[in-house]
Amino acid sequence: MTLFFATAARNGRPVDLDRLKTAGPVIAGAGDAPPALAVAGDTGWIQVPFHCTPGGDGGLDHADTVTVLGEFRLDDRKTLASVLAARGHAVEQDVSDARLVRAAYAEWGLDFATRLHGEYGLVILDRVQRHVVMAVDAFSTVPVYWSAGPDGCWVSNWLDARILAGPATRIDDDYVCDYLLFGSGRDPSATIHAAIRRVPPASLAVLPMDGGPVRIDRHWSPPDRTQRPLRRPAADWAEGLAYHLDQAVIRRLGDGASAFTLTAGLDSSMALAMAVRHRQAGAGHRLRAYCAGYDWLLPDEERLYASFSADHLGVDLVTRAVDDVQGGSWRRSFRPRPEPRLLGMRRSSIQPLFEQAEADGFRVMLSGFGGDAVVGGRRPRLVEMLAPHHLRTAWNQRHLSVTMKRALLRSMLKRPGPRQPQPVPAAMAPDFARRMDAAGRLAADARGGPDDLLARMTADPFWVAAISLGRPEFTGCRLRIRHPYFDTDLMDYMAGVPVWPFSVEKATLRLLARQHLPEAVTSRRKYALIGSPPIVWARRRPEIDIDTLFELPLLSGYVRSPVLSGENQSLGNERADFFQEYEYPLGFSAWMMFHVAAEG
């Protein structure tokens, strides 16, 4: 992994060396080595190793006319190297990923991103074509942030307003309004800083050095999920899922050792099972699973079911009770962060697992996040379920258990009605809500988009926000969080699996899990915690005064703090408006406290 900061001067001006020198200590404080600063023509950059992952992760490749900086984990790099070598480029099989990207850019121009697969965020400084090219992978697992002014543009994979925006830092009210309503900005290219943008998922951005607007184009889109005829038995679909999930896990394993966040569900357990299968095939991989849970704060069986999976797979499991972690979450978990993020408060429960895995020497941790969307997908349409041939064939699938068939009936009988817009949260300041048309935003969100989660995974900012919570700038740990379910090959395969019945209630994944996991885990229904841990902890500890988080005068323009006082606290998230009334405003207020402190 490499941290980078790059700048390109505009309109014939020299490189802003003061900005580069300011960025050096900021990035060096997060990295593992002193920053390497360089200038070429009217471009300049800083590169710092943070944690170099296996597979030729070279974060810098420089030539006279083109410089490539990035954070890479390229899939199938040997094939890409062979293709480029056959076209006359001097690339070897062990060449760095940055060198591969420079050769691909030389060969295919701006279409180079369509040839890249994996996890990456990169910037290309082209001093001949006079533009800065920025690109991120399909899910923006490695972000690229940028800002531009009349004197130059600045690009980095580390969000820090001091180096990207300088004294021009200003809060984006649109982002704040959407955050208070939905938990994240609704524009995938926005950040909380008005002057700082990010490259949207699966996109390539071109910023002219000599002035002009930035151009953003998509280089990948999720496949359309269509209802296919049932010509294959369920076992065949499960076998295909096993292959693609296995390959997705192998591509993301670390070099010799990997940690896993293990929950009571199927997604993380099956990812771990694929890693165990890889280890048994002779890879000799060291694996360890980590799970957090509650002893007394909330009803919780997470560690119990996680232990069933870990014992069955023969993997060491490290468990952690995080009841008391919530006690310090008002201050401890609200360490300075780049921006508020969806479920940021709840992330404090997982933070001890990151810290423990880092202390145990792991540098890569895999997660089961995203499995619900990829292997679950969308609700089947009624016309699909009632088609005579399809209905008869689906119901006669011998490999579908009684439990799965009951799930199919439930999905048929419980058809969702139209979504009703939620009221404007009482925690939002009325003047701010009117000025930003909060009611109109809620109504537009209720109308919704595609019902297929696969189609929304690169368009809905929820996923960008949730993935970024595992980034080092949010966790503060030298640990790379990877998500096997965010894999384009796996998504391509699942898009071809008939929704009904093989994706309802994760039917195909459950069928596969029966070959690898204990029955207690495969038959368990998904459930959510009843209650918000920080709020419940505060209610049980009267000495905690939530109002201390609302002492800043600046907050009055966004949040009504009396609504969040101790006597008005809800027990938990069973209320539909719980997040909007409590967790989102608390997350924003905490961010504001640190933001103002940093600026002051």
C-alpha positions in Angstrom: 0.0 0.0 0.0 1.3 3.4 -0.9 0.2 6.9 0.2 0.5 9.5 -2.5 0.0 13.2 -3.0 0.4 14.8 -6.4 0.1 18.3 -7.8 0.1 19.9 -11.3 0.5 23.6 -11.8 -1.8 25.4 -14.2 -1.5 28.3 -16.6 2.3 28.1 -16.8 2.8 28.6 -13.0 5.6 26.7 -11.2 4.8 23.8 -8.9 3.6 25.0 -5.4 6.6 23.7 -3.4 5.1 25.1 -0.2 2.0 22.9 -0.6 4.2 19.9 -1.3 6.4 20.6 1.8 3.2 21.0 3.9 1.8 17.7 2.6 5.1 15.8 3.4 4.8 15.7 7.2 1.0 15.0 7.0 1.4 11.9 4.9 4.7 10.9 6.5 2.9 10.8 9.9 0.6 8.1 8.5 3.2 6.1 6.6 6.1 3.8 7.4 9.0 5.8 6.0 10.1 9.4 5.2 8.3 10.9 2.2 9.9 10.9 -1.2 9.4 14.3 -2.8 10.0 14.9 -6.5 9.3 17.6 -9.1 9.2 17.2 -12.9 8.3 20.2 -15.0 5.1 21.6 -13.7 4.1 18.5 -11.7 5.3 17.3 -8.4 4.5 14.4 -6.0 5.1 12.8 -2.7 5.0 9.0 -2.1 5.2 7.2 1.2 5.1 3.4 1.7 2.4 2.4 4.2 2.2 -1.3 3.8 3.3 -2.8 0.5 1.1 -5.8 -0.3 2.3 -8.8 -2.3 1.9 -9.0 -6.1 4.3 -6.3 -7.3 2.7 -3.4 -5.5 4.9 -0.5 -6.7 3.2 2.8 -6.0 5.4 4.9 -8.3 6.6 4.7 -11.9 8.2 7.7 -13.5 9.3 8.5 -17.0 10.2 11.7 -18.8 6.7 12.5 -19.9 4.4 10.4 -17.7 4.4 9.6 -14.0 2.1 7.1 -12.4 1.3 7.0 -8.6 -1.2 4.7 -7.0 -2.2 2.1 -4.6 -2.6 -1.2 -6.4 -3.8 -4.8 -6.1 -4.2 -5.9 -9.7 -5.9 -9.2 -10.5 -4.6 -11.4 -13.4 -1.5 -9.1 -13.8 0.4 -11.9 -15.5 -2.1 -11.9 -18.4 -2.0 -8.1 -18.6 1.9 -8.2 -18.7 1.9 -10.9 -21.4 -0.5 -8.9 -23.6 1.6 -5.7 -23.2 4.8 -7.6 -23.9 3.3 -9.1 -27.0 2.5 -5.5 -28.2 6.1 -4.5 -27.8 6.2 -3.0 -24.3 9.2 -3.7 -22.1 7.4 -5.4 -19.2 8.4 -8.5 -17.3 6.2 -10.8 -15.2 7.5 -9.4 -12.0 7.2 -5.7 -13.0 5.5 -3.3 -10.6 1.9 -2.6 -10.9 2.6 1.1 -11.5 4.8 0.1 -14.5 2.0 -2.1 -15.9 -0.4 0.8 -15.6 2.0 3.2 -17.4 2.4 0.6 -20.3 -1.4 0.1 -20.4 -1.9 3.9 -20.6 0.7 4.1 -23.4 -1.0 1.3 -25.3 -4.7 2.1 -24.9 -4.8 5.7 -23.8 -7.8 6.6 -21.7 -9.3 3.2 -22.3 -6.6 1.6 -20.2 -8.9 1.4 -17.1 -11.2 -1.1 -18.9 -8.2 -3.5 -18.9 -7.5 -3.2 -15.1 -9.1 -5.5 -12.6 -8.7 -5.6 -8.9 -8.4 -2.8 -6.2 -6.7 0.4 -7.2 -6.7 4.1 -7.0 -4.2 6.0 -9.2 -3.2 9.2 -10.8 -1.3 9.7 -14.0 0.5 13.0 -14.6 0.8 13.3 -18.4 3.1 16.2 -19.3 2.6 15.8 -23.0 -1.1 15.6 -23.2 -1.3 18.2 -20.5 -3.8 16.5 -18.2 -4.1 14.7 -14.9 -5.8 11.3 -15.2 -7.4 9.8 -12.1 -9.0 6.3 -11.9 -10.5 4.0 -9.2 -11.7 0.5 -9.3 -15.3 -0.7 -9.6 -16.2 -0.1 -6.0 -13.8 2.7 -5.0 -12.1 0.4 -2.5 -9.1 2.7 -2.9 -10.3 6.3 -3.1 -8.8 9.2 -5.0 -9.6 12.7 -3.8 -8.9 15.9 -5.7 -9.3 19.6 -5.6 -8.5 22.3 -8.2 -8.0 26.0 -8.3 -6.7 28.6 -10.8 -3.1 27.9 -9.7 -3.2 24.1 -9.8 -4.8 20.8 -8.9 -4.0 18.4 -6.1 -4.7 14.7 -5.9 -4.3 12.1 -3.1 -5.6 8.8 -1.8 -5.5 10.2 1.7 -8.3 12.6 2.6 -6.9 15.5 4.6 -8.2 19.0 4.1 -4.9 20.6 5.1 -3.1 19.3 2.0 -6.0 19.0 -0.5 -7.9 22.2 0.2 -5.6 24.3 2.4 -7.1 27.5 3.9 -10.1 27.2 1.4 -11.7 24.4 3.5 -15.5 24.9 3.7 -18.2 22.5 4.7 -20.5 21.3 2.0 -24.0 21.9 3.2 -25.5 19.5 0.6 -23.3 16.7 2.0 -24.2 17.6 5.6 -28.0 17.6 4.8 -27.8 14.2 3.1 -25.6 12.8 5.9 -28.2 13.9 8.6 -31.0 12.3 6.5 -29.3 9.1 5.1 -26.0 8.7 6.9 -23.8 9.6 3.9 -23.8 12.0 1.0 -26.0 11.0 -1.9 -23.5 12.2 -4.4 -20.7 9.6 -4.8 -18.3 12.3 -5.9 -18.8 14.5 -2.9 -17.0 14.8 0.4 -17.9 17.0 3.4 -15.4 19.5 2.2 -16.9 21.6 -0.6 -13.5 22.1 -2.2 -12.6 18.4 -2.2 -14.1 15.9 -4.6 -13.6 12.2 -5.0 -13.6 10.0 -8.2 -16.8 8.0 -8.2 -16.7 4.2 -8.3 -15.8 2.6 -11.6 -14.8 5.9 -13.0 -12.0 7.7 -14.7 -11.6 11.5 -14.4 -9.5 13.7 -16.6 -8.5 17.2 -15.4 -6.8 19.5 -17.9 -3.6 21.1 -16.6 -4.2 24.3 -18.6 -7.7 24.9 -17.3 -11.2 23.6 -18.1 -13.7 21.3 -16.3 -13.0 17.8 -15.2 -14.4 15.0 -17.4 -15.6 11.9 -15.7 -16.5 8.6 -17.5 -17.4 5.2 -16.3 -15.2 2.3 -17.3 -17.4 -0.5 -15.8 -21.0 -1.0 -14.8 -22.6 -3.9 -12.9 -24.2 -6.5 -15.1 -28.0 -6.5 -15.5 -29.6 -9.3 -13.6 -32.1 -11.1 -15.7 -34.4 -14.0 -14.9 -32.9 -17.0 -16.8 -34.6 -20.3 -17.6 -34.0 -23.0 -15.0 -31.8 -25.4 -17.0 -29.4 -26.3 -14.3 -30.0 -27.9 -10.9 -29.2 -26.0 -7.7 -26.1 -28.0 -7.1 -24.6 -26.7 -10.3 -25.2 -23.1 -9.4 -23.7 -23.8 -5.9 -20.6 -25.3 -7.6 -20.1 -22.2 -9.7 -20.5 -20.0 -6.7 -17.9 -22.0 -4.9 -15.4 -21.5 -7.7 -15.9 -17.8 -8.0 -16.0 -17.1 -4.3 -12.9 -19.2 -3.9 -11.1 -17.2 -6.5 -12.2 -13.9 -5.0 -10.8 -14.9 -1.6 -7.5 -16.2 -3.0 -7.0 -12.9 -4.8 -7.4 -11.0 -1.6 -5.4 -13.1 0.8 -2.2 -11.6 2.2 1.3 -13.0 1.8 1.4 -15.9 4.3 -1.0 -14.6 6.9 -4.5 -13.2 6.8 -7.1 -12.2 9.5 -10.8 -12.5 9.1 -13.7 -10.6 10.7 -16.0 -13.4 11.6 -19.7 -13.0 12.4 -22.6 -15.3 13.1 -23.7 -15.1 9.5 -23.0 -17.0 6.3 -21.1 -14.5 4.3 -17.9 -14.1 6.4 -18.0 -17.8 7.4 -18.1 -18.9 3.8 -15.2 -16.6 2.9 -13.2 -18.1 5.7 -14.2 -21.6 4.5 -12.8 -20.8 1.0 -9.5 -19.6 2.6 -9.3 -22.8 4.6 -9.8 -24.8 1.5 -6.9 -22.9 -0.1 -4.7 -23.6 2.9 -5.5 -27.3 2.7 -4.5 -27.3 -0.9 -1.0 -26.7 0.1 -0.7 -22.9 0.3 0.3 -23.1 4.0 -1.6 -19.9 4.8 -1.8 -18.7 8.4 -5.4 -17.7 9.2 -7.0 -16.3 12.3 -10.6 -15.1 12.9 -11.7 -12.2 15.1 -15.2 -11.6 16.4 -16.7 -9.0 18.7 -19.8 -9.3 20.8 -21.7 -8.1 23.9 -21.9 -9.8 27.3 -24.4 -7.6 29.1 -25.1 -4.5 27.1 -27.3 -6.1 24.5 -28.7 -9.6 23.7 -26.1 -11.0 21.4 -25.1 -14.5 20.1 -22.5 -13.4 17.6 -19.5 -15.0 19.2 -21.3 -18.2 19.9 -22.2 -18.9 16.3 -18.9 -17.6 15.1 -17.2 -20.2 17.3 -19.3 -22.9 15.7 -17.9 -22.0 12.3 -14.3 -21.5 13.5 -14.2 -24.8 15.4 -15.7 -26.6 12.4 -13.1 -25.1 10.1 -10.2 -25.6 12.5 -9.3 -21.9 12.6 -8.2 -20.0 15.8 -10.9 -17.5 16.9 -10.1 -14.4 19.0 -13.2 -13.0 20.6 -13.6 -9.6 22.3 -16.4 -8.3 24.5 -17.0 -4.7 23.5 -19.6 -3.7 26.1 -17.3 -1.2 27.8 -15.8 0.0 24.6 -19.0 2.0 24.1 -18.3 3.8 27.3 -15.4 5.7 25.8 -17.0 5.9 22.3 -18.1 9.5 22.9 -14.5 10.5 23.0 -12.3 7.6 22.1 -14.0 6.3 19.0 -14.6 9.8 17.8 -10.9 10.3 17.1 -10.2 12.8 14.3 -11.6 11.3 11.1 -11.7 12.6 7.5 -15.4 13.0 7.5 -18.5 11.5 9.2 -19.5 8.2 7.7 -22.5 5.9 7.7 -22.7 3.9 11.0 -19.5 5.5 12.1 -20.5 5.2 15.8 -21.1 1.4 15.5 -17.8 1.0 13.9 -16.2 1.6 17.3 -17.4 -1.9 18.2 -15.2 -3.4 15.5 -12.3 -1.0 16.0 -10.8 -3.3 18.8 -10.6 -6.2 16.3 -8.6 -4.1 13.9 -6.2 -3.0 16.6 -5.8 -6.6 17.9 -5.2 -8.0 14.4 -2.6 -5.3 13.8 -0.9 -6.1 17.1 -0.9 -9.8 16.2 1.2 -9.0 13.1 -1.5 -9.1 10.4 -1.5 -6.6 7.7 -4.5 -7.9 5.7 -8.0 -8.6 7.0 -10.9 -10.0 5.0 -14.5 -9.3 5.6 -17.8 -10.8 4.6 -19.4 -7.3 4.0 -21.5 -7.1 0.8 -22.6 -10.7 0.7 -26.2 -9.8 1.3 -26.3 -7.8 -1.9 -24.2 -10.0 -4.1 -25.6 -13.5 -3.3 -29.0 -12.1 -2.2 -29.6 -9.5 -4.8 -33.2 -8.5 -5.2 -36.7 -9.7 -4.5 -38.1 -11.8 -7.3 -40.9 -10.2 -9.2 -44.3 -11.8 -8.9 -44.6 -12.4 -12.7 -41.4 -14.4 -12.4 -42.5 -16.5 -9.5 -45.9 -17.3 -11.1 -44.7 -18.3 -14.5 -46.0 -21.9 -14.7 -42.9 -23.5 -16.1 -40.6 -21.6 -13.8 -42.7 -22.2 -10.7 -43.0 -25.9 -11.3 -39.3 -26.3 -12.1 -38.2 -24.2 -9.2 -40.4 -26.0 -6.7 -39.2 -29.4 -8.0 -35.5 -28.6 -7.4 -34.5 -31.6 -5.3 -31.7 -29.8 -3.7 -33.8 -27.1 -2.1 -34.6 -27.8 1.5 -37.9 -27.3 3.2 -36.5 -24.2 4.9 -35.7 -22.7 1.5 -39.0 -23.5 0.0 -40.7 -21.8 3.0 -38.5 -18.8 2.3 -39.8 -18.8 -1.3 -43.4 -18.8 -0.1 -42.7 -15.9 2.3 -41.1 -13.9 -0.5 -44.2 -14.6 -2.7 -46.7 -13.7 0.0 -44.9 -10.6 1.5 -44.7 -8.3 -1.5 -43.4 -4.9 -0.4 -45.7 -2.0 -0.8 -44.7 1.5 -2.0 -42.2 3.2 0.3 -43.5 6.2 2.3 -41.2 9.2 2.7 -40.0 9.6 6.3 -40.7 12.9 8.0 -37.9 15.4 8.4 -35.9 14.4 11.5 -36.7 16.5 14.6 -32.9 16.7 15.3 -32.3 18.7 12.1 -32.4 22.5 12.6 -35.7 23.7 11.0 -34.1 26.6 9.1 -31.4 24.3 7.7 -34.0 21.7 6.7 -36.1 24.3 4.8 -33.1 25.8 3.1 -31.8 22.5 1.9 -35.3 21.1 1.0 -34.9 18.1 3.3 -38.5 17.0 2.7 -37.9 16.9 -1.1 -34.8 14.8 -0.6 -36.6 12.3 1.5 -39.4 12.1 -1.0 -36.9 11.5 -3.9 -35.2 8.8 -1.8 -38.6 7.0 -1.2 -39.1 6.8 -4.9 -35.9 4.9 -4.9 -33.8 3.4 -7.7 -33.3 -0.2 -9.0 -34.6 -2.9 -6.8 -31.6 -5.0 -7.7 -28.8 -4.4 -5.2 -26.2 -5.4 -7.8 -27.3 -2.5 -10.0 -26.9 -0.1 -7.1 -23.5 -1.1 -5.7 -21.5 1.4 -7.7 -24.2 4.1 -7.7 -25.5 4.1 -4.1 -23.0 6.1 -1.8 -23.9 3.7 1.0 -21.4 1.2 -0.3 -18.6 3.8 -0.8 -19.2 5.1 2.8 -19.3 1.6 4.3 -16.1 0.4 2.5 -14.2 3.5 3.4 -14.7 2.8 7.1 -12.1 0.1 6.8 -9.5 2.5 5.3 -6.5 3.3 7.5 -7.4 7.0 7.7 -10.6 5.9 9.5 -9.3 3.0 11.6 -5.8 4.4 12.4 -4.4 0.9 11.9 -1.8 -0.4 9.5 -4.3 -3.0 8.3 -5.8 -3.4 4.8 -9.4 -4.4 4.9 -10.5 -6.4 1.8 -13.9 -7.5 0.7 -14.1 -10.8 -1.3 -17.8 -10.2 -2.2 -16.9 -6.9 -4.0 -15.4 -8.8 -6.9 -16.5 -8.2 -10.5 -16.1 -11.8 -11.6 -18.3 -13.0 -8.7 -20.9 -10.3 -9.5 -20.9 -11.3 -13.2 -21.6 -14.9 -12.2 -24.3 -14.1 -9.7 -26.0 -11.8 -12.3 -26.6 -15.0 -14.3 -28.1 -17.0 -11.5 -31.9 -17.1 -11.6 -33.2 -14.8 -8.8 -36.0 -17.1 -8.0 -35.4 -19.4 -6.3 -31.6 -19.4 -6.1 -30.9 -16.0 -4.7 -33.9 -15.7 -2.4 -32.8 -15.9 1.3 -29.3 -16.7 -0.1 -30.5 -20.1 -1.2 -27.4 -20.9 -3.3 -25.0 -19.8 -0.6 -26.9 -21.8 2.0 -26.7 -24.9 -0.2 -22.9 -24.3 -0.6 -22.5 -23.6 3.1 -24.0 -27.0 4.0 -20.9 -28.6 2.5 -18.5 -26.5 4.7 -20.3 -25.2 7.8 -22.2 -26.7 10.7 -26.0 -27.0 10.4 -26.5 -24.6 13.3 -25.0 -21.8 11.2 -26.5 -22.7 7.9 -30.1 -22.9 9.2 -29.9 -19.7 11.3 -32.0 -16.7 10.2 -30.3 -13.3 9.9 -31.0 -10.9 12.8 -30.0 -7.4 13.8 -29.0 -6.1 17.2 -31.9 -4.6 19.1 -30.6 -1.2 20.2 -27.7 1.1 19.5 -24.8 0.2 21.7 -23.5 3.7 22.4 -27.0 5.0 23.2 -27.9 2.0 25.4 -24.6 2.4 27.3 -25.3 6.1 27.9 -28.7 5.3 29.3 -27.2 2.9 31.7 -24.5 5.3 32.7 -26.3 8.5 33.8 -23.0 10.3 34.3 -22.6 10.4 30.5 -24.1 13.6 29.3 -24.8 13.4 25.6 -25.3 17.2 25.4 -21.6 17.7 25.9 -21.2 16.7 22.3 -23.3 19.8 21.3 -21.3 22.6 22.9 -20.2 24.1 19.7 -22.1 27.2 18.5 -21.5 26.2 14.9 -23.8 23.2 15.4 -26.9 25.3 16.0 -27.1 25.9 12.3 -27.4 22.1 11.6 -28.6 20.2 14.6 -31.1 20.9 17.4 -29.3 19.5 20.4 -32.2 19.5 22.9 -33.9 16.7 20.9 -30.9 14.5 21.7 -30.8 15.1 25.4 -30.6 12.1 27.8 -34.3 12.1 28.7 -35.3 11.9 25.1 -33.1 8.9 24.1 -34.6 6.0 22.5 -33.7 2.5 23.6 -32.6 1.4 20.2 -32.9 1.1 16.4 -36.3 -0.5 16.4 -37.7 2.9 15.6 -37.7 3.8 11.9 -36.3 7.3 12.6 -33.7 6.2 15.2 -30.6 6.8 13.1 -31.8 10.2 11.8 -32.7 11.3 15.3 -29.7 10.1 17.2 -26.8 8.4 15.5 -26.3 10.6 12.4 -26.5 13.9 14.4 -24.1 12.5 17.0 -21.6 11.4 14.4 -21.8 14.8 12.7 -21.4 16.7 16.0 -18.3 14.6 16.9 -16.8 15.3 13.6 -17.5 19.0 13.9 -15.8 19.1 17.3 -12.5 17.7 15.9 -12.8 19.7 12.7 -13.1 23.0 14.6 -10.3 21.9 16.9 -8.0 21.1 14.0 -8.9 24.4 12.2 -8.5 26.4 15.4 
